[in-house]
């Protein structure tokens, strides 16, 4: 079945294969919903923003109605039930129930209500219509979204269920939210290390100190000190990951660019030197922390670099890590 994860803009993180598995697949069992049926949408209710739901109350099956005629222009976002919980931000991990209908077919193509459990996702990693339409809403809200094609699947569409430039109608119940970023207190910067630039909570750039050579030894520097539990050596830790080569003008890879926090199982066997250094760098750090690791060649990508990946010999790797969650690895069936 088609996975909602196909909507993610997954960066080619160097750590992806070694640290996080295949970024194009599931991050966990609840992170990427899949369509469960293609059935006629239930018709009920009055028109609101071009589409309607017969059950505006949070928690009920939504009964989405799509009227005849052309779809509305632009994104439509209407709160049907106003929650009282925290306000959702674009860098949050959001837990939600939802149902989606294609405007042209009037058919349900995906429904977590039918599966009986909500799903969790990084809000900036899904289609733009969700990111824009849910940001600023409160936990406990029911939101009706009518999403034009350019903010949904675009010209590529989504297989048989979602045509090219299809308008989509979703009802979304926001069940919960948690930060997908560091939440602690800032630490005084080290002038010998790169300066981190942020846009809100998001890491967007590094500026390297003028005239400073890359450190010859590993540097492990807290940028933000979290208040959560310390990371244990056998935990599964979830992190935002930015990768830079010392002195480079742009990031080599960044989870902030789309895929969101990445899960990493610590304590595994057959680890590379890079994985060993990464594990040593995060064990004992508190959840909510932002950490900068500077890894010289022998502790990172190796003296030879990785020319096939655009990494020159002798490269020093800089990682900026936001530790957003940690705990025992979930049981696998």
RAHU-V118678 format. One record per residue. N is the residue number from 1. RES is the residue in three letters. NEAR is the number of other C-alpha atoms within 10 Angstrom. D_LAST is the distance of its C-alpha to the last C-alpha in Angstrom with 1 decimal. Layout:
# RAHU-V118678
N|RES|NEAR|D_LAST  N|RES|NEAR|D_LAST
This chain:
# RAHU-V118678
1|UNK|6|19.5  2|UNK|14|21.4  3|UNK|16|19.6  4|UNK|18|21.6  5|UNK|22|20.9  6|UNK|17|23.6  7|UNK|18|26.0  8|UNK|20|25.4  9|UNK|19|28.0  10|UNK|20|26.0  11|UNK|18|28.4  12|UNK|15|28.3  13|UNK|19|27.5  14|UNK|15|28.3  15|UNK|18|25.4  16|UNK|19|23.0  17|UNK|11|21.9  18|UNK|14|22.1  19|UNK|21|21.1  20|UNK|16|18.9  21|UNK|16|17.4  22|UNK|11|18.6  23|UNK|20|20.3  24|UNK|17|20.5  25|UNK|12|16.9  26|UNK|16|14.6  27|UNK|20|15.1  28|UNK|11|12.2  29|UNK|11|10.6  30|UNK|13|14.0  31|UNK|20|16.5  32|UNK|21|17.4  33|UNK|23|18.2  34|UNK|17|18.7  35|UNK|19|21.5  36|UNK|16|20.8  37|UNK|14|24.2  38|UNK|16|27.8  39|UNK|13|30.1  40|UNK|13|33.4  41|UNK|20|33.5  42|UNK|17|34.9  43|UNK|15|38.4  44|UNK|15|39.7  45|UNK|15|41.5  46|UNK|13|44.1  47|UNK|13|44.1  48|UNK|12|43.5  49|UNK|15|42.7  50|UNK|20|43.0  51|UNK|23|40.0  52|UNK|27|39.2  53|UNK|23|36.8  54|UNK|17|37.8  55|UNK|17|35.6  56|UNK|20|36.5  57|UNK|15|35.0  58|UNK|21|31.8  59|UNK|18|28.8  60|UNK|13|30.1  61|UNK|20|29.1  62|UNK|27|31.6  63|UNK|19|33.6  64|UNK|28|34.5  65|UNK|23|37.9  66|UNK|26|39.1  67|UNK|16|42.9  68|UNK|11|44.9  69|UNK|9|46.6  70|UNK|10|45.8  71|UNK|20|43.1  72|UNK|14|44.3  73|UNK|11|44.9  74|UNK|14|42.8  75|UNK|22|39.9  76|UNK|19|40.2  77|UNK|20|38.3  78|UNK|19|39.2  79|UNK|19|37.9  80|UNK|20|37.8  81|UNK|17|36.7  82|UNK|16|37.6  83|UNK|19|35.1  84|UNK|11|36.3  85|UNK|15|33.5  86|UNK|14|33.5  87|UNK|17|34.7  88|UNK|22|32.1  89|UNK|22|33.0  90|UNK|21|32.1  91|UNK|22|30.2  92|UNK|22|27.9  93|UNK|24|24.2  94|UNK|25|24.5  95|UNK|21|22.2  96|UNK|22|23.6  97|UNK|27|23.6  98|UNK|24|25.5  99|UNK|23|26.9  100|UNK|23|28.7  101|UNK|27|31.6  102|UNK|22|33.5  103|UNK|26|37.2  104|UNK|18|38.7  105|UNK|17|36.6  106|UNK|22|36.1  107|UNK|21|32.6  108|UNK|25|29.3  109|UNK|22|27.1  110|UNK|25|24.2  111|UNK|26|23.4  112|UNK|20|20.9  113|UNK|18|22.9  114|UNK|15|21.9  115|UNK|14|18.2  116|UNK|8|18.9  117|UNK|14|17.7  118|UNK|21|19.4  119|UNK|17|18.4  120|UNK|20|19.4  121|UNK|25|21.5  122|UNK|25|24.3  123|UNK|26|27.4  124|UNK|24|29.3  125|UNK|25|26.5  126|UNK|21|26.8  127|UNK|21|29.9  128|UNK|19|33.1  129|UNK|24|33.8  130|UNK|22|30.9  131|UNK|19|31.9  132|UNK|18|35.5  133|UNK|19|35.1  134|UNK|28|32.7  135|UNK|17|34.2  136|UNK|13|36.6  137|UNK|21|35.1  138|UNK|24|34.1  139|UNK|22|30.8  140|UNK|20|31.2  141|UNK|25|33.0  142|UNK|30|32.7  143|UNK|25|33.8  144|UNK|29|35.1  145|UNK|26|35.0  146|UNK|33|37.0  147|UNK|28|36.2  148|UNK|23|38.4  149|UNK|21|37.2  150|UNK|17|38.1  151|UNK|20|35.8  152|UNK|25|33.0  153|UNK|23|32.0  154|UNK|17|35.5  155|UNK|12|37.3  156|UNK|13|34.2  157|UNK|15|32.8  158|UNK|19|29.3  159|UNK|9|29.4  160|UNK|9|30.8  161|UNK|19|30.0  162|UNK|23|31.7  163|UNK|20|35.0  164|UNK|16|36.8  165|UNK|17|37.9  166|UNK|25|36.4  167|UNK|26|37.0  168|UNK|28|33.9  169|UNK|27|33.9  170|UNK|26|31.1  171|UNK|29|31.0  172|UNK|25|28.9  173|UNK|30|28.2  174|UNK|25|27.8  175|UNK|21|25.5  176|UNK|21|25.5  177|UNK|22|26.2  178|UNK|17|25.9  179|UNK|18|27.9  180|UNK|29|26.6  181|UNK|26|29.4  182|UNK|26|31.2  183|UNK|20|32.8  184|UNK|17|34.9  185|UNK|14|38.5  186|UNK|14|40.1  187|UNK|12|41.3  188|UNK|9|44.7  189|UNK|14|44.3  190|UNK|11|45.3  191|UNK|10|48.1  192|UNK|14|47.2  193|UNK|22|43.8  194|UNK|20|43.0  195|UNK|15|43.4  196|UNK|15|40.5  197|UNK|13|41.4  198|UNK|11|39.4  199|UNK|8|39.5  200|UNK|9|38.6  201|UNK|16|35.3  202|UNK|17|34.6  203|UNK|21|35.5  204|UNK|16|37.8  205|UNK|17|40.0  206|UNK|22|41.1  207|UNK|15|44.7  208|UNK|19|45.6  209|UNK|14|48.5  210|UNK|9|51.6  211|UNK|7|52.9  212|UNK|12|50.0  213|UNK|12|48.5  214|UNK|20|44.8  215|UNK|14|44.1  216|UNK|12|44.1  217|UNK|12|41.5  218|UNK|19|38.2  219|UNK|15|38.7  220|UNK|15|36.2  221|UNK|17|37.7  222|UNK|20|36.5  223|UNK|23|37.7  224|UNK|21|36.2  225|UNK|19|35.4  226|UNK|23|32.5  227|UNK|15|32.5  228|UNK|17|28.8  229|UNK|14|27.0  230|UNK|18|27.4  231|UNK|22|24.6  232|UNK|19|23.3  233|UNK|17|22.9  234|UNK|16|19.1  235|UNK|19|18.3  236|UNK|19|16.6  237|UNK|25|19.8  238|UNK|23|20.5  239|UNK|27|24.0  240|UNK|24|26.6  241|UNK|23|27.9  242|UNK|23|31.4  243|UNK|20|32.6  244|UNK|21|36.3  245|UNK|20|38.6  246|UNK|24|41.4  247|UNK|19|44.4  248|UNK|12|42.7  249|UNK|12|43.7  250|UNK|14|40.3  251|UNK|16|36.6  252|UNK|19|34.8  253|UNK|20|31.6  254|UNK|24|30.5  255|UNK|23|27.4  256|UNK|23|30.0  257|UNK|19|31.1  258|UNK|17|28.4  259|UNK|26|24.7  260|UNK|28|24.8  261|UNK|28|23.1  262|UNK|21|20.8  263|UNK|22|17.8  264|UNK|23|18.4  265|UNK|19|16.5  266|UNK|24|19.4  267|UNK|15|20.0  268|UNK|13|18.5  269|UNK|6|20.4  270|UNK|8|22.9  271|UNK|14|23.9  272|UNK|14|26.9  273|UNK|15|29.9  274|UNK|20|29.2  275|UNK|21|25.7  276|UNK|16|27.2  277|UNK|18|29.9  278|UNK|20|27.6  279|UNK|23|25.6  280|UNK|14|28.9  281|UNK|20|30.2  282|UNK|26|27.6  283|UNK|16|26.8  284|UNK|13|29.1  285|UNK|21|29.7  286|UNK|23|29.2  287|UNK|27|27.0  288|UNK|26|29.5  289|UNK|28|31.3  290|UNK|29|32.6  291|UNK|24|33.1  292|UNK|23|35.1  293|UNK|21|34.4  294|UNK|28|37.1  295|UNK|28|36.1  296|UNK|22|39.0  297|UNK|21|38.4  298|UNK|19|37.6  299|UNK|20|34.8  300|UNK|23|33.5  301|UNK|23|33.8  302|UNK|19|36.3  303|UNK|15|40.0  304|UNK|13|39.9  305|UNK|18|37.8  306|UNK|14|36.0  307|UNK|9|38.8  308|UNK|7|36.6  309|UNK|9|34.9  310|UNK|9|38.2  311|UNK|16|38.0  312|UNK|16|41.3  313|UNK|14|41.9  314|UNK|16|42.4  315|UNK|24|40.3  316|UNK|26|39.3  317|UNK|24|36.1  318|UNK|26|36.0  319|UNK|21|32.7  320|UNK|23|32.8  321|UNK|27|29.6  322|UNK|28|28.9  323|UNK|28|26.3  324|UNK|26|24.9  325|UNK|25|21.9  326|UNK|23|20.5  327|UNK|17|18.3  328|UNK|13|15.3  329|UNK|14|12.4  330|UNK|10|9.7  331|UNK|5|6.6  332|UNK|6|3.8  333|UNK|3|0.0
